[in-house]
Amino acid sequence: MINVVIGAASGMGTAVARQLAERGRLVIADRNEEALAAVAAELGSEVDIAVCDVTDQAQIDALFAKVDDLGALVNTAGVSGAMASGRTVLDVNLVGNARVLRAAVPSLRPGSVAVCIASQSGYMVPENDALFAVLEDPLSPRFFENLSQFFDLDAPGLAYQASKRGVHRLVRRTAATWGTRGARVMSLSPGINDTPMNRGEEAKNPIMQEMIKACPLGRRGTPDEIASVVSFLTSDAASYMTGSDVLVDGGMATILPRSWEGELRTPSSAS
């Protein structure tokens, strides 16, 4: 049995890798090979590394060529709206997860489990069945064209929220097919966590400080708090959980707005 953590070179990914390293053989992956090697050196001899960019299907396939018997798969790779264009955010956060889940299928066995990192901000996207149908199929050749009918893909904030809501929907859709193999798949939605990515986002969006104060627990989360929940979800103790999203956000979703007033278009009105 081989466990896999993608995005393991920093933040939540490193924290998850530390916990899963206790379960046996582990493959950790990231774009940053130097940082990845440092994490591997910390974790010990049963850790292999793979350079992997989730926007590159060939690199993903090379990663899973190392895995013939999948235990736990955790994908923490992602970018924020402050780091990239809207289309890149969608490509990494949502299409990237779809690529990873597709590549994992040949190595599934009864008991395999995947956790994809989403976000509480996904709950800001309004309920819209037509939009959700597009978000559930990110590997469609017309994905970006279809999605552009609903909102401006060049708006990184909206793209980020949509990408994370898409992860929720992707997991729901994937659960049925994985279930036929005896495997489980879930998403986990953190709130604002004390990671390099979130710190960079806070620096560009000071309102996030007010959001932290306003959420029920009144503080940021930590990577270790996320990793502890991932550890549970990927264990036999969670063996009847699949297709669901788990909020680990200090209650932040309770204070978020739920609409994109003036932002969400209908296909008939799209240009």
N, C-alpha and C positions, 0 to 999 in steps of 0.2 A: 504494500500500500504506500502510495506516494502522495504527500500533501504539496500544494502549490500556492504561493502567494505572489501576486503580480502587483507591482508598485511598492516593493519591499524596501527600497533604498532610503525611505524617510517616513516620518510621521506615523500615521495609523498603520501603514504597511509594515514598518519595522516592528511596531508593537505586536501586531498579529503574528509576524514571523517568530518573534521570541516565544510566544505562547505555543505555537504549533510545533516548534522545534523539539519540544518535550515529547512529542508523539512518535518520533521516528524520522524516517527519511523525508527530507524537505527540499523542494526546488524553489528558489526565490528568483524573481525576475523584475527587471526595471530597465528603463532606457539608460540610466546612469551606471555604467559598468564599474567605475571606481568606487562610488558609494556602495554599490551592491557587494563588491568584494570585501569592503570593510565590515558590512553587516554579517556576511558569511563567516569571516574570521572570528567575529564575536560569538557566533552561534555554534560553531564546532564542526567536526569532521563529517557528519551525516548531511551536510547542506551542500547542494549543487547550485550553481548560478546560471542564468540564461539572460542575455541581453534581449529585451523585448519591448517594442513599441506597439501599443495596441491598435495603432492605425495601419500597421503593416501585417497583413495576413500571413506572409511568408515567415516572419519572425515568430508569430503566434504558433504556426504549425510546427516550426522547429522546436519550440518550447515543448509542445505536447508530444513530439516524437520521443522525448525523454520519459514520458509517463504512459505506462501500459496498464496501470492499475490505480485509478484515481481514488484517493481518500477524500480529502477536503481541498476545495479550490476557493480562494478568496481573491477577488480583484478589487484593489483599492486605487488603481490608476485613475487619475482624473485631473482636469484643469478647471479653474474658476473663470468667471467672466472678466476678471481683471488681468488674466494671463494670456488670453488668446481671443481671436475673432469668434463670433457666434457659431459659424460653421465648424471651426476647429473644436470648439467646446462640444458640439453635438457629435462630431466624429470620434472624439476621444471618449466622452462620458457614456454615450449611448451606443453608437455603432461599434465602438471598441468592445463593450460588454457583449454585444451580439456575436461579434467575431470570436471572442474567447469561448462563449458557451457552445458555439457551433464546433469549434476545434476540439472541445473536450469530449464530445459525444463518443468517439471510438474507445475512449479509456474508461467509460462509465461501467460500474458494477453495482450490484445491490449494496446500498449503504453509502455510495458516493454522494457528496453534497457540495453545492456551490453557494457562496454568499457574494453578491455584487453590492458595492457601496453606492448608495443613492444619496439622498439628502432630504431633510425636512422641507427645504424650499420647493421640492416637487409638489408639495401640497398646496402651493400657491396657484397652481395651474387649475383653471376652472374645469368642472366636469363637462366633457364634450365628447360624445361617442365617436363622431367623425374624426376629430383630432386624435383620439386614443387609438383608433384603428390604424392611423398612419404611424404613430409612435410605437405600436406593437410590431411593426415590420421594418426595422431599420436597415435590414440587408437588401431591401428592394432596390433595384437599379434606379428607381424614380423617387427614392426616399426624400431627398432634399427638394426636388421639384414639388412633390406632393405636400411637404411640410410648409413650403413657402406660401401656400395658399392661406395658411392660418395666421401667420405672424411674420414679422420682419426677421429673417434669419441673421441679419447683420447686427441685431441688437443683442449683445452678449449676455445681458442680464436675463432677458426672456429666454434666450437659447439655453442658458444654464438651468433655469427652472424646468423648461420643457425636457431637457436631456435627463434630468433626474426623475421627472414624472414618467418619462419613457422607460427608465430602468424598472420602475414599479410595474408597469404594464408588460414589459418584456418578460419579467420573471413570472407573472401570472400566466402568460401564454405558454412559456416554456415548461412549466410544471407538469402539464399533462403528458407531454412526450417523454420527459425525463422519468416520470412516474412509471411508465411502462418498462423501464430498465431498473426499477427499484431505487432510483436516485431522487434526491431532493434539490431544490433550488429556491433561494430566498434573496431578498434585498434587505439592507440595513440602512436606515436614514439617520445619520448624525445631525446634530445641530451645529452651532459654532464651536469648533474645537481648537485647542491650542496646538496648531500645526503651522509649519512655514507657509503653506498655501493660504490658510485662513488669516494668518497675521498680515500677509500681503494684501488680501482682500479688505481687511479692516483698515489698513493704511489708506486705501483709496475710497473707502465708503465709511466715514465716521459714524453714520447712523447705526452701524452694527454694534457700536458700544452701547447705544441706547437699547437695542434689542437684547443684548446680553443682560443688562440691568432689569429689563421688563419681563424676561422669561421667569417662570415659577421658581427655578433654582438659582437664578440671579448670577450665574457664572458660566464660563466656558466649560466644555467637556475636556477630557484628556484622551490622548491616544490609548492609554491603558484601559480606560473605561469602555471604549469601543471594542478593543481587543478581547476584553473579558466576555462581552456579549457574543462576539464572533465565536469565541471558544465554546460557549454553550450551544450556539446554533449548529455548529459543526460536530457536535458530540452526539452520542446515542441518547442523551437525556432529552434531545429535541427531535427524536426520531419520527414524530407525527406532524412536524411542521414543514410545510412546503407551499410555494406559490404566494407567500405573504411578504409584506414589508413590516419591518420592526423599527419603530421610532426609538432612538436613543439620543434625545435632544434636550434634556432638562426641561421638557414641557414647552419648548419654543413654538411648536406647531400650533399651540393654543392661542398665540397672540398674532399670528401671521394673517395678512389679508388673503382672501380667497378668490379674488377676481382680477382680471386683466382689463379693467375698464378702458375702452378705446384702443386696446391692443389686439384682441382676438378678432380675426376676420372670419367670414364664412367663405367657402370656396367660390360662391357666385359673385362675391364682391371683390375678390382678389384681383390684382392687376396682373 
